[in-house]
Amino acid sequence: MSLLSVRDLSVKFAMRDQTVTALRNISFDLARGERLGIVGESGAGKSITGFALMNLLSRPGYIAGGKILFEDRDITGLEDEAMRDIRGNHMAMIFQDPMVTLNPVLTIGQQMLETLYAHRKLSKAEATQIAILKLREVYIPSPEERLDQYPHELSGGMRQRIIIAMALLLDPKLIIADEPTTALDVTIQADIMELLLELCHSNKVGLILITHDLGVVSQMTERTLVMYAGRIIEAGPTREIINDPQHPYTQGLINALPQQTPPGHRLKQIPGNMPPLTAIPPGCPFAPRCGFAVDHCRTTLPEVVSYGGVEVACHEVNRLHNAPAKEKSA
């Protein structure tokens, strides 16, 4: 039994003059203790996926169809109280900016103990000991002193470690990390990612890592979903996707990595922009930016097929796969 099984999940936003689709029938599974990456440009639907899994969508967004099965239980339509129990005890989310996540007028200790009191019947001494233990797990120095400090008294890296400690407070089985290092320096980013990886190994926690950084995904995850315009357009083992991408969009993302360009040359980029949700093309959403697109691509949405060890949504995958290396990197 999978820890998490998502089937044909769709999310829509009811705007004043129309309803737009942010997620289009996405499906995937996550095994216990597995690390899954979700990658794509801004607007691809990565964060919406995370919010939908946690049932944190705010109006005008709503789940329009599909199922989210957590430990074989459909949590899609749970009442708020039942979902709070799942969200606190079994699933946790780490957000992009710790200064937005943490309450600036409460101490770290108050915020951690408040979380524990909401889900466990504990004395203050017991709750404090758990909080200190979790701070030690994420290598916070002098954790007893940190409990009395406010968020603004701590560095960005320290705040993000505290967010991770709070996510671990109730020993969840799944952590969803949404761009957890965006607001941090590069050196601190590496430390935080290494910490997350270590915690997943030691606690056997499933991880969904949402990011735009394929380099991070290659180091952190076992499987990867590549999203574009609200759809999963490639999915499979991370190593397969990084080493031999089948979709032209995935190839474009990899070619755009700085290390793919020789010194002194211009960095490569995917031409054009992702279409807005209000103007998704009728065929393949990537067709306007794709050098392999033909008429069929512009009129018919590609089905997901198995190819080269991955699942890919592309009409021209055979031609793309057999194209010369120079053409693929163009």
C-alpha positions in Angstrom: 0.0 0.0 0.0 1.3 3.4 -1.0 1.6 6.1 1.6 0.1 8.6 -0.8 -1.9 7.9 -4.0 -3.2 10.8 -6.1 -5.6 10.0 -8.9 -6.9 12.4 -11.5 -6.6 15.4 -9.2 -7.9 18.7 -10.7 -7.9 22.1 -9.1 -9.8 25.1 -10.4 -10.1 28.8 -9.5 -13.5 30.4 -9.9 -12.7 33.9 -11.2 -15.2 36.7 -11.6 -15.7 36.1 -15.3 -14.4 32.6 -15.9 -13.2 29.4 -14.2 -9.5 28.5 -14.8 -7.9 25.1 -14.3 -4.7 25.1 -12.3 -4.2 21.3 -12.1 -5.3 18.9 -14.8 -5.9 15.3 -13.9 -2.6 14.7 -12.2 -1.8 11.2 -10.8 1.1 9.8 -8.9 2.1 7.6 -6.0 4.5 8.0 -3.1 5.8 5.0 -1.2 6.6 5.1 2.5 10.0 6.8 3.1 10.3 7.7 -0.6 11.6 11.0 -1.8 9.8 12.6 -4.7 10.7 15.8 -6.6 8.2 18.1 -8.4 9.9 20.5 -10.8 8.9 23.1 -13.3 8.9 26.8 -13.9 6.8 29.3 -11.9 3.2 28.8 -12.7 3.5 25.1 -13.6 1.3 24.0 -10.7 4.0 22.7 -8.3 2.9 24.7 -5.2 -0.8 24.3 -6.0 -0.2 20.6 -5.9 1.3 20.8 -2.4 -1.5 23.0 -1.1 -4.1 20.7 -2.6 -2.5 17.7 -0.9 -2.6 19.5 2.5 -6.2 20.8 1.8 -4.9 24.3 2.2 -6.4 25.8 -0.9 -8.1 29.1 -0.2 -11.0 30.6 -2.2 -11.4 31.0 -5.1 -9.4 27.8 -5.5 -11.0 24.4 -5.0 -10.5 20.7 -5.7 -12.7 20.1 -8.8 -12.2 16.3 -9.1 -10.0 13.3 -8.4 -8.9 11.6 -5.2 -6.1 12.0 -2.7 -5.6 8.7 -0.8 -3.4 8.9 2.3 -2.8 5.4 3.7 -5.6 4.2 1.6 -8.1 6.8 3.1 -9.6 9.4 0.8 -8.9 12.7 2.4 -10.2 14.9 -0.5 -13.5 15.8 1.1 -12.7 15.5 4.8 -14.3 18.0 7.2 -12.0 20.7 8.6 -11.5 19.0 12.0 -10.7 15.6 10.5 -8.3 17.2 8.1 -6.5 19.1 10.9 -5.9 15.8 12.6 -4.3 14.4 9.4 -2.4 17.6 8.7 -0.9 17.8 12.1 -0.3 14.2 13.0 0.6 12.6 9.7 1.4 15.3 7.1 3.4 18.5 7.5 4.4 21.2 5.1 7.6 23.4 5.0 6.9 26.7 3.2 9.3 29.0 1.2 9.8 31.9 3.6 10.3 31.1 7.3 9.6 34.8 8.2 6.1 34.4 6.8 5.6 31.0 8.5 6.7 32.0 11.9 4.7 34.4 14.0 6.9 37.4 14.7 5.2 38.3 18.1 5.5 34.8 19.7 8.7 33.2 20.9 9.9 30.0 19.2 8.9 28.0 22.3 5.4 29.4 22.3 4.9 28.4 18.7 6.3 24.9 19.1 4.3 24.2 22.3 1.1 25.6 20.8 1.5 23.0 18.0 2.0 20.2 20.4 -0.9 21.2 22.7 -3.2 21.3 19.6 -2.6 17.6 18.9 -1.3 16.0 22.1 -2.4 16.0 25.8 0.9 17.0 27.4 2.2 18.9 30.4 4.3 22.0 29.7 7.4 20.1 30.8 6.7 17.2 28.5 6.0 19.5 25.5 9.1 21.5 26.3 11.3 18.4 26.3 9.9 17.3 22.9 10.5 20.8 21.4 14.1 20.8 22.7 14.6 17.3 21.3 13.4 18.3 17.8 15.6 21.4 17.9 18.6 19.2 18.6 17.6 16.9 15.7 18.0 19.8 13.3 21.3 20.9 15.0 20.1 24.1 16.6 22.8 25.1 19.2 21.7 25.8 22.7 18.0 24.8 22.0 16.9 25.7 25.5 17.8 29.3 24.9 16.2 29.4 21.4 12.8 28.6 22.9 12.8 32.1 24.5 13.9 33.9 21.4 11.7 35.6 18.7 12.1 34.8 15.0 13.8 38.1 14.2 16.6 37.3 16.6 17.7 34.3 14.5 19.4 34.0 11.1 17.6 32.8 8.0 19.2 29.4 8.1 18.3 29.1 11.8 14.7 30.0 11.2 14.4 27.4 8.4 15.9 24.8 10.7 13.2 25.7 13.3 10.5 25.4 10.6 11.8 21.9 9.9 11.9 21.1 13.6 8.2 22.2 13.9 7.3 20.0 10.9 8.8 17.0 12.7 7.2 17.8 16.1 4.4 15.2 15.7 6.5 12.6 13.8 4.7 12.9 10.5 4.9 10.2 7.8 5.0 12.8 5.0 6.7 16.2 4.6 5.9 18.5 1.7 8.7 21.0 1.3 7.8 23.9 -1.0 11.0 25.6 -2.2 12.4 25.3 1.3 15.7 27.2 0.6 14.5 30.0 -1.7 15.2 32.8 0.8 18.6 31.4 1.9 22.2 31.9 0.8 23.7 29.2 -1.4 25.9 27.7 1.3 23.0 27.6 3.8 20.8 26.0 1.1 23.2 23.0 0.9 23.1 22.6 4.6 19.3 22.6 4.8 19.0 20.1 2.0 21.5 17.8 3.6 19.6 18.1 6.8 16.3 17.2 5.2 17.9 14.2 3.5 19.4 13.0 6.8 16.1 13.4 8.6 14.2 11.5 5.9 16.6 8.6 6.2 16.7 8.5 10.0 13.0 8.9 10.5 11.8 7.0 7.4 9.7 10.0 6.4 8.3 10.4 2.9 9.3 13.7 1.2 7.7 15.7 -1.6 10.3 18.3 -2.6 8.8 21.1 -4.7 11.5 23.1 -6.5 12.6 24.7 -9.8 16.2 23.5 -9.3 16.9 20.3 -11.2 20.4 20.2 -9.5 18.7 19.9 -6.1 16.3 17.2 -7.4 19.1 15.1 -8.7 20.8 15.1 -5.3 17.7 14.7 -3.1 15.0 12.6 -4.8 14.4 9.1 -6.0 11.6 9.9 -8.4 10.7 13.1 -10.2 7.5 14.7 -11.7 8.1 17.4 -14.3 5.1 19.8 -14.5 4.0 22.2 -17.1 0.9 24.4 -17.2 -0.8 22.3 -14.6 0.0 18.9 -16.1 2.6 16.2 -15.3 4.4 15.9 -18.6 7.2 13.5 -17.5 7.5 11.2 -14.5 9.9 8.5 -13.5 13.1 7.7 -11.7 15.2 10.9 -11.1 18.3 9.4 -12.6 16.5 8.4 -15.8 15.0 11.8 -16.2 18.2 13.7 -15.5 20.4 11.5 -17.7 18.0 10.8 -20.6 15.0 13.2 -20.5 12.2 12.3 -23.0 10.1 15.4 -23.1 11.5 18.5 -24.9 10.5 20.7 -22.0 12.6 18.5 -19.6 15.5 18.7 -22.0 15.1 22.4 -22.1 15.3 22.7 -18.3 18.4 20.6 -18.2 20.1 22.4 -21.0 19.4 25.7 -19.2 21.5 24.6 -16.2 24.6 26.8 -16.0 26.9 23.8 -15.8 25.6 22.7 -19.3 27.1 25.8 -20.9 30.9 26.0 -21.6 32.7 29.0 -20.0 32.5 32.2 -22.2 29.2 31.1 -23.9 25.7 32.5 -23.5 23.5 30.5 -21.1 20.8 28.5 -22.9 17.1 29.2 -22.2 13.7 27.9 -23.3 12.2 30.5 -25.7 9.0 32.2 -24.8 6.9 31.9 -21.6 4.5 29.5 -20.0 0.9 30.3 -21.1 -1.3 31.9 -18.5 -4.1 29.7 -17.1 -6.6 31.8 -18.9 -5.1 31.0 -22.3 -3.9 27.4 -22.3 -3.5 26.3 -26.0 -5.9 23.6 -27.2 -3.2 21.0 -27.9 0.1 20.5 -26.1 0.6 23.5 -23.8 4.3 23.4 -24.6 3.8 23.4 -28.4 4.3 27.2 -28.9 7.8 26.9 -27.3 8.8 23.5 -28.7 11.2 23.1 -31.6 9.8 19.6 -32.3 6.1 20.6 -32.5 4.0 19.7 -35.6 0.4 20.5 -36.4 -0.9 17.5 -34.4 0.8 18.9 -31.3 -1.1 22.2 -31.7 -4.5 20.7 -31.9 -4.5 17.5 -29.7 -3.5 17.1 -26.1 -0.9 14.3 -25.9 -1.7 11.2 -23.8 0.8 9.9 -21.2 2.8 6.9 -22.6 5.6 4.8 -21.3 8.9 5.4 -23.0 12.5 4.9 -22.1 11.8 4.0 -18.5 9.6 7.0 -17.8 6.0 8.2 -18.4 5.9 11.1 -20.9 3.2 13.2 -22.5 4.6 14.0 -26.0 3.3 13.2 -29.5 6.8 13.4 -30.9 8.8 11.4 -28.3 10.0 8.9 -30.9 11.4 11.6 -33.2 12.8 13.5 -30.2 14.5 10.4 -28.9 16.2 9.7 -32.2 17.2 13.3 -33.0 20.9 14.1 -33.1 22.4 15.3 -29.8 23.1 18.7 -31.4 19.5 19.1 -32.3 18.3 18.2 -28.8 20.5 20.8 -27.2 19.6 23.6 -29.6 
